Amino acid sequence: MTQTYTFRDTITGAIIEKELSVSSYDAFKKANPNLERYFDSVPALSFNGRSFGGLDAQTDDTFKERLAKIGDKFPGSPLADRYSKKVSIKASKTKEVFKKHIKKFQDQKRDRLGR
């Protein structure tokens, strides 16, 4: 059984699709070190501003822990804001100050434009 994998050539930037079996994937990667996995679409989760499609009520703690690990890899993302637990005090204070200044800048811009 084969699966379609999408790769990006790190030299040319070309996107390549290959049908490979799971067992031949590792051999293909070793033979083509200039190709890296490329994901052109996002998972089918809808973000409603607070959570991903009601995942909080429907998922177990194992999946939430996995989401927290993904959020740790992408700080500042909505996923990290919701599930990540690895935030130092300094980082959280810095984020608060950053948000405050962004809001202040947006308010000043809005006032200058007369909106």
KOLSEGU-632394 format. One record per atom (N, C-alpha, C): residue number from 1; residue in one letter; chain; atom name; z, x, y. Coordinates in pm, whole numbers, plus 50000, padded with zeros to 5 digits. Layout:
KOLSEGU-632394
  num  residu  chaine  atome      w      u      v
  NUM       a       A     CA      Z      X      Y
...
//
This chain:
KOLSEGU-632394
  num  residu  chaine  atome      w      u      v
    1       m       A      N  50000  50085  49882
    1       m       A     CA  50000  50000  50000
    1       m       A      C  50000  50089  50124
    2       t       A      N  49909  50062  50212
    2       t       A     CA  49898  50143  50333
    2       t       A      C  49949  50068  50454
    3       q       A      N  49984  50148  50552
    3       q       A     CA  50031  50094  50679
    3       q       A      C  49952  50162  50790
    4       t       A      N  49925  50091  50897
    4       t       A     CA  49852  50148  51009
    4       t       A      C  49949  50215  51104
    5       y       A      N  49927  50344  51128
    5       y       A     CA  50008  50422  51220
    5       y       A      C  49923  50457  51341
    6       t       A      N  49984  50459  51458
    6       t       A     CA  49916  50498  51580
    6       t       A      C  49972  50632  51625
    7       f       A      N  49882  50726  51655
    7       f       A     CA  49921  50860  51698
    7       f       A      C  49855  50890  51831
    8       r       A      N  49918  50980  51905
    8       r       A     CA  49861  51031  52030
    8       r       A      C  49843  51181  52013
    9       d       A      N  49724  51230  52044
    9       d       A     CA  49695  51373  52037
    9       d       A      C  49758  51438  52159
   10       t       A      N  49849  51533  52138
   10       t       A     CA  49919  51596  52250
   10       t       A      C  49828  51688  52330
   11       i       A      N  49715  51728  52273
   11       i       A     CA  49622  51816  52344
   11       i       A      C  49525  51737  52430
   12       t       A      N  49462  51637  52370
   12       t       A     CA  49360  51560  52444
   12       t       A      C  49413  51430  52502
   13       g       A      N  49522  51379  52449
   13       g       A     CA  49576  51251  52495
   13       g       A      C  49510  51132  52430
   14       a       A      N  49420  51157  52335
   14       a       A     CA  49349  51048  52268
   14       a       A      C  49443  50971  52175
   15       i       A      N  49422  50842  52166
   15       i       A     CA  49500  50756  52077
   15       i       A      C  49420  50738  51948
   16       i       A      N  49487  50762  51835
   16       i       A     CA  49422  50758  51704
   16       i       A      C  49501  50664  51613
   17       e       A      N  49430  50579  51541
   17       e       A     CA  49494  50493  51440
   17       e       A      C  49454  50542  51302
   18       k       A      N  49552  50552  51213
   18       k       A     CA  49527  50597  51076
   18       k       A      C  49597  50503  50980
   19       e       A      N  49531  50472  50871
   19       e       A     CA  49594  50396  50763
   19       e       A      C  49644  50495  50660
   20       l       A      N  49775  50500  50643
   20       l       A     CA  49838  50595  50551
   20       l       A      C  49940  50524  50465
   21       s       A      N  49958  50575  50346
   21       s       A     CA  50068  50526  50264
   21       s       A      C  50194  50596  50311
   22       v       A      N  50307  50539  50281
   22       v       A     CA  50433  50597  50323
   22       v       A      C  50450  50737  50264
   23       s       A      N  50407  50754  50141
   23       s       A     CA  50422  50884  50075
   23       s       A      C  50330  50991  50135
   24       s       A      N  50216  50954  50190
   24       s       A     CA  50124  51053  50246
   24       s       A      C  50149  51079  50395
   25       y       A      N  50240  51005  50457
   25       y       A     CA  50268  51020  50600
   25       y       A      C  50319  51160  50632
   26       d       A      N  50416  51210  50556
   26       d       A     CA  50474  51342  50583
   26       d       A      C  50370  51453  50570
   27       a       A      N  50287  51446  50467
   27       a       A     CA  50182  51547  50449
   27       a       A      C  50083  51542  50566
   28       f       A      N  50049  51422  50612
   28       f       A     CA  49958  51408  50725
   28       f       A      C  50018  51470  50852
   29       k       A      N  50148  51445  50875
   29       k       A     CA  50214  51500  50993
   29       k       A      C  50216  51653  50990
   30       k       A      N  50240  51712  50871
   30       k       A     CA  50241  51858  50859
   30       k       A      C  50102  51916  50883
   31       a       A      N  50000  51848  50837
   31       a       A     CA  49862  51895  50854
   31       a       A      C  49811  51876  50996
   32       n       A      N  49874  51786  51073
   32       n       A     CA  49831  51756  51210
   32       n       A      C  49949  51765  51307
   33       p       A      N  49996  51885  51337
   33       p       A     CA  50115  51898  51423
   33       p       A      C  50090  51857  51568
   34       n       A      N  49963  51847  51608
   34       n       A     CA  49932  51807  51745
   34       n       A      C  49935  51655  51765
   35       l       A      N  49959  51580  51658
   35       l       A     CA  49967  51434  51670
   35       l       A      C  50112  51390  51669
   36       e       A      N  50146  51300  51760
   36       e       A     CA  50280  51242  51762
   36       e       A      C  50267  51091  51754
   37       r       A      N  50372  51026  51700
   37       r       A     CA  50368  50880  51689
   37       r       A      C  50359  50820  51827
   38       y       A      N  50279  50715  51838
   38       y       A     CA  50259  50646  51964
   38       y       A      C  50285  50498  51941
   39       f       A      N  50369  50441  52025
   39       f       A     CA  50402  50299  52016
   39       f       A      C  50345  50230  52139
   40       d       A      N  50243  50147  52119
   40       d       A     CA  50176  50083  52230
   40       d       A      C  50228  49944  52261
   41       s       A      N  50321  49897  52184
   41       s       A     CA  50379  49766  52212
   41       s       A      C  50529  49772  52191
   42       v       A      N  50598  49678  52252
   42       v       A     CA  50743  49674  52241
   42       v       A      C  50782  49576  52131
   43       p       A      N  50901  49589  52079
   43       p       A     CA  50945  49492  51977
   43       p       A      C  50945  49350  52033
   44       a       A      N  50935  49255  51947
   44       a       A     CA  50927  49115  51988
   44       a       A      C  51065  49058  52018
   45       l       A      N  51133  49118  52115
   45       l       A     CA  51262  49067  52161
   45       l       A      C  51244  49022  52304
   46       s       A      N  51293  48906  52337
   46       s       A     CA  51282  48859  52474
   46       s       A      C  51412  48888  52548
   47       f       A      N  51400  48941  52668
   47       f       A     CA  51518  48973  52750
   47       f       A      C  51533  48866  52855
   48       n       A      N  51646  48796  52852
   48       n       A     CA  51665  48685  52946
   48       n       A      C  51754  48722  53064
   49       g       A      N  51780  48852  53085
   49       g       A     CA  51863  48894  53196
   49       g       A      C  52001  48936  53154
   50       r       A      N  52050  48880  53044
   50       r       A     CA  52182  48916  52996
   50       r       A      C  52179  48972  52855
   51       s       A      N  52094  48920  52772
   51       s       A     CA  52089  48968  52634
   51       s       A      C  51947  48956  52580
   52       f       A      N  51926  49010  52464
   52       f       A     CA  51794  49009  52403
   52       f       A      C  51781  48890  52310
   53       g       A      N  51729  48781  52359
   53       g       A     CA  51698  48664  52280
   53       g       A      C  51813  48608  52200
   54       g       A      N  51932  48610  52255
   54       g       A     CA  52047  48554  52186
   54       g       A      C  52098  48641  52072
   55       l       A      N  52074  48770  52080
   55       l       A     CA  52117  48859  51971
   55       l       A      C  52268  48866  51957
   56       d       A      N  52341  48850  52067
   56       d       A     CA  52486  48864  52059
   56       d       A      C  52549  48763  51964
   57       a       A      N  52498  48642  51964
   57       a       A     CA  52556  48538  51880
   57       a       A      C  52506  48546  51736
   58       q       A      N  52389  48606  51714
   58       q       A     CA  52327  48600  51584
   58       q       A      C  52336  48728  51502
   59       t       A      N  52379  48838  51561
   59       t       A     CA  52373  48965  51489
   59       t       A      C  52511  49015  51450
   60       d       A      N  52511  49099  51349
   60       d       A     CA  52636  49159  51306
   60       d       A      C  52663  49286  51384
   61       d       A      N  52779  49345  51363
   61       d       A     CA  52819  49463  51439
   61       d       A      C  52732  49584  51409
   62       t       A      N  52677  49594  51289
   62       t       A     CA  52594  49709  51254
   62       t       A      C  52471  49717  51343
   63       f       A      N  52405  49605  51365
   63       f       A     CA  52287  49605  51450
   63       f       A      C  52324  49632  51595
   64       k       A      N  52436  49579  51640
   64       k       A     CA  52481  49605  51777
   64       k       A      C  52512  49753  51796
   65       e       A      N  52568  49818  51692
   65       e       A     CA  52592  49962  51699
   65       e       A      C  52461  50038  51710
   66       r       A      N  52360  49994  51638
   66       r       A     CA  52228  50058  51645
   66       r       A      C  52169  50042  51786
   67       l       A      N  52184  49923  51844
   67       l       A     CA  52137  49901  51981
   67       l       A      C  52212  49991  52079
   68       a       A      N  52341  50011  52055
   68       a       A     CA  52420  50100  52141
   68       a       A      C  52369  50244  52132
   69       k       A      N  52333  50289  52012
   69       k       A     CA  52279  50424  51996
   69       k       A      C  52146  50439  52068
   70       i       A      N  52062  50336  52060
   70       i       A     CA  51934  50339  52131
   70       i       A      C  51960  50340  52281
   71       g       A      N  52056  50260  52326
   71       g       A     CA  52091  50257  52467
   71       g       A      C  52144  50390  52517
   72       d       A      N  52215  50465  52431
   72       d       A     CA  52263  50597  52469
   72       d       A      C  52148  50694  52493
   73       k       A      N  52039  50676  52421
   73       k       A     CA  51922  50763  52438
   73       k       A      C  51844  50730  52565
   74       f       A      N  51858  50606  52614
   74       f       A     CA  51784  50562  52732
   74       f       A      C  51880  50507  52838
   75       p       A      N  51959  50595  52900
   75       p       A     CA  52055  50547  53001
   75       p       A      C  51982  50486  53120
   76       g       A      N  52040  50382  53175
   76       g       A     CA  51979  50313  53289
   76       g       A      C  51890  50198  53249
   77       s       A      N  51861  50183  53119
   77       s       A     CA  51778  50073  53074
   77       s       A      C  51865  49948  53057
   78       p       A      N  51804  49830  53057
   78       p       A     CA  51882  49708  53034
   78       p       A      C  51956  49711  52900
   79       l       A      N  51896  49772  52801
   79       l       A     CA  51961  49783  52671
   79       l       A      C  52088  49868  52681
   80       a       A      N  52079  49978  52755
   80       a       A     CA  52196  50065  52774
   80       a       A      C  52304  49993  52854
   81       d       A      N  52261  49919  52957
   81       d       A     CA  52359  49847  53039
   81       d       A      C  52436  49746  52955
   82       r       A      N  52369  49685  52859
   82       r       A     CA  52432  49579  52780
   82       r       A      C  52514  49631  52662
   83       y       A      N  52462  49731  52590
   83       y       A     CA  52524  49769  52463
   83       y       A      C  52586  49908  52460
   84       s       A      N  52543  49999  52548
   84       s       A     CA  52590  50137  52539
   84       s       A      C  52737  50147  52577
   85       k       A      N  52808  50230  52503
   85       k       A     CA  52950  50247  52530
   85       k       A      C  52980  50388  52582
   86       k       A      N  52882  50478  52577
   86       k       A     CA  52902  50617  52618
   86       k       A      C  52873  50633  52767
   87       v       A      N  52967  50598  52850
   87       v       A     CA  52950  50617  52993
   87       v       A      C  53077  50682  53046
   88       s       A      N  53061  50799  53105
   88       s       A     CA  53176  50866  53162
   88       s       A      C  53215  50797  53293
   89       i       A      N  53335  50823  53338
   89       i       A     CA  53382  50763  53463
   89       i       A      C  53293  50810  53578
   90       k       A      N  53260  50940  53576
   90       k       A     CA  53174  50995  53682
   90       k       A      C  53038  50926  53683
   91       a       A      N  52981  50906  53565
   91       a       A     CA  52849  50842  53557
   91       a       A      C  52855  50698  53606
   92       s       A      N  52961  50626  53571
   92       s       A     CA  52971  50486  53614
   92       s       A      C  52991  50477  53765
   93       k       A      N  53072  50567  53822
   93       k       A     CA  53093  50567  53968
   93       k       A      C  52964  50605  54041
   94       t       A      N  52892  50703  53986
   94       t       A     CA  52764  50743  54046
   94       t       A      C  52666  50627  54044
   95       k       A      N  52663  50554  53934
   95       k       A     CA  52572  50439  53922
   95       k       A      C  52609  50331  54024
   96       e       A      N  52739  50307  54044
   96       e       A     CA  52783  50208  54142
   96       e       A      C  52739  50246  54284
   97       v       A      N  52758  50375  54319
   97       v       A     CA  52718  50423  54452
   97       v       A      C  52567  50411  54468
   98       f       A      N  52493  50447  54363
   98       f       A     CA  52347  50438  54367
   98       f       A      C  52303  50294  54391
   99       k       A      N  52360  50200  54317
   99       k       A     CA  52325  50059  54335
   99       k       A      C  52359  50011  54476
  100       k       A      N  52473  50057  54529
  100       k       A     CA  52514  50019  54664
  100       k       A      C  52413  50066  54767
  101       h       A      N  52366  50189  54753
  101       h       A     CA  52271  50243  54849
  101       h       A      C  52133  50178  54834
  102       i       A      N  52094  50145  54714
  102       i       A     CA  51967  50075  54693
  102       i       A      C  51972  49939  54762
  103       k       A      N  52083  49867  54743
  103       k       A     CA  52098  49736  54806
  103       k       A      C  52095  49748  54958
  104       k       A      N  52166  49850  55010
  104       k       A     CA  52168  49871  55154
  104       k       A      C  52028  49902  55207
  105       f       A      N  51954  49986  55135
  105       f       A     CA  51818  50021  55175
  105       f       A      C  51728  49897  55173
  106       q       A      N  51741  49814  55069
  106       q       A     CA  51659  49694  55059
  106       q       A      C  51692  49595  55171
  107       d       A      N  51821  49583  55204
  107       d       A     CA  51861  49494  55314
  107       d       A      C  51803  49543  55447
  108       q       A      N  51809  49675  55471
  108       q       A     CA  51754  49731  55595
  108       q       A      C  51603  49708  55603
  109       k       A      N  51537  49727  55491
  109       k       A     CA  51391  49706  55487
  109       k       A      C  51357  49561  55514
  110       r       A      N  51434  49470  55454
  110       r       A     CA  51413  49328  55474
  110       r       A      C  51434  49291  55622
  111       d       A      N  51537  49350  55685
  111       d       A     CA  51565  49322  55827
  111       d       A      C  51451  49372  55916
  112       r       A      N  51396  49489  55885
  112       r       A     CA  51287  49545  55965
  112       r       A      C  51161  49460  55953
  113       l       A      N  51140  49402  55838
  113       l       A     CA  51020  49321  55816
  113       l       A      C  51038  49178  55866
  114       g       A      N  51163  49143  55903
  114       g       A     CA  51188  49012  55958
  114       g       A      C  51192  48900  55855
  115       r       A      N  51234  48932  55736
  115       r       A     CA  51240  48829  55630
  115       r       A      C  51377  48776  55614
//
